[in-house]
């Protein structure tokens, strides 16, 4: 029995397909940042409504927490919102850079930042690193930047 010849696999086509998938996933990651900002705004509105209501603290022996306690939480909400806006912007820029095959190191840094967003951002970050660290992809970027 003779073995059929091995299938020819064009690595350039595979790399181009993987990079296009990464572009789409970075845009989806940016969209999820918008959803996250909506969640933060909704969470803040609910917490403010609940904790500002005097009926919530009517049966509590010590009364409501001090106002500084809530002021501290406003900073947490602000930090979370600013972080999500930054992630939105860098994911869009990274998607554009990947589609143009430019600034590979920037996209790798964004991939590391995406790893903080567990679990979907971690997947996106790891797959971005795996793809962009391939020698064949590095050659495409190097040829493009010359």
C-alpha positions in Angstrom: 0.0 0.0 0.0 1.5 3.3 -1.0 1.1 6.4 1.1 -0.5 9.4 -0.5 1.9 12.4 -0.8 1.7 14.9 2.1 -0.7 17.8 1.7 1.0 21.0 0.9 0.3 23.6 3.5 1.0 27.2 2.7 2.1 28.8 6.0 1.6 32.3 4.6 -2.1 31.5 4.0 -2.4 30.1 7.5 -0.7 33.1 9.1 -2.9 35.5 7.1 -6.0 33.7 8.3 -4.9 33.7 11.9 -4.0 37.4 11.8 -7.4 38.2 10.3 -9.1 36.3 13.2 -6.9 38.2 15.7 -8.1 41.5 14.1 -11.7 40.5 14.5 -11.1 39.3 18.1 -9.4 42.5 19.1 -12.4 44.5 17.8 -14.7 42.1 19.8 -12.5 42.7 22.9 -12.9 46.5 22.4 -16.6 46.0 22.2 -16.6 44.0 25.4 -14.8 46.9 27.1 -17.8 49.1 26.2 -20.1 46.4 27.7 -17.9 46.5 30.8 -18.2 50.2 31.1 -22.0 49.9 31.0 -21.8 47.3 33.7 -19.7 49.6 35.9 -22.2 52.4 35.4 -25.1 50.2 36.2 -23.4 48.8 39.3 -22.6 52.3 40.5 -26.2 53.4 40.0 -27.6 50.4 41.9 -25.1 50.7 44.8 -25.7 54.4 45.1 -29.4 54.0 45.1 -29.4 51.2 47.7 -26.8 52.7 50.1 -28.2 56.3 49.8 -31.7 55.0 50.8 -32.4 55.7 54.5 -34.7 52.7 54.8 -31.6 50.4 54.1 -30.0 51.6 57.3 -33.2 51.8 59.5 -32.6 48.5 61.3 -28.8 48.6 61.4 -27.4 49.3 64.9 -24.4 51.4 63.9 -26.1 53.3 61.1 -24.7 53.9 57.6 -20.9 53.8 57.0 -19.1 57.2 56.9 -19.3 59.3 53.7 -15.6 58.8 53.1 -16.3 55.1 52.6 -18.5 55.8 49.6 -16.1 58.5 48.3 -13.4 55.7 48.2 -15.7 53.5 46.1 -16.2 56.3 43.6 -12.4 56.2 43.0 -12.6 52.5 42.3 -15.4 53.0 39.8 -13.5 55.8 38.2 -10.3 53.7 38.0 -12.3 50.8 36.5 -13.9 53.0 33.9 -10.6 54.6 32.9 -8.9 51.2 32.6 -11.7 49.9 30.4 -11.5 53.0 28.1 -7.7 52.5 27.8 -8.3 48.8 26.9 -10.9 49.9 24.4 -8.5 52.3 22.7 -5.4 50.0 22.7 -7.4 47.0 21.4 -8.7 49.1 18.4 -5.2 50.4 17.7 -3.8 46.9 18.0 -6.4 45.6 15.6 -5.5 48.3 13.0 -1.7 47.5 13.5 -2.3 43.8 13.0 -4.3 44.3 9.9 -1.5 46.5 8.5 1.2 44.2 9.7 2.9 47.0 11.7 4.1 47.5 15.2 4.2 43.8 16.3 5.8 44.6 19.7 2.9 47.0 20.5 0.4 44.3 19.7 2.3 41.9 22.0 2.2 44.4 24.8 -1.6 44.8 24.3 -1.8 41.0 24.4 -0.2 41.1 27.8 -2.7 43.7 29.0 -5.6 41.6 27.6 -4.5 38.7 29.8 -5.8 40.6 32.8 -9.4 40.3 31.4 -10.1 36.8 32.6 -11.2 34.5 30.8 -11.9 35.8 27.3 -9.1 38.4 27.4 -6.7 35.8 28.6 -7.5 33.6 25.6 -7.1 36.6 23.2 -3.8 37.6 24.8 -2.3 34.1 24.7 -3.4 33.4 21.2 -2.1 36.8 20.1 1.2 36.0 21.6 1.4 32.5 20.1 0.6 33.9 16.7 2.8 37.0 16.7 5.8 35.1 18.1 5.9 32.7 15.2 8.9 33.0 13.0 6.8 33.1 9.8 4.7 36.0 11.2 7.8 37.8 12.3 9.1 37.6 8.8 5.9 39.1 7.4 6.1 42.0 9.8 9.8 42.5 9.1 9.3 42.5 5.4 6.5 45.0 5.7 8.4 47.5 7.9 11.4 47.7 5.6 
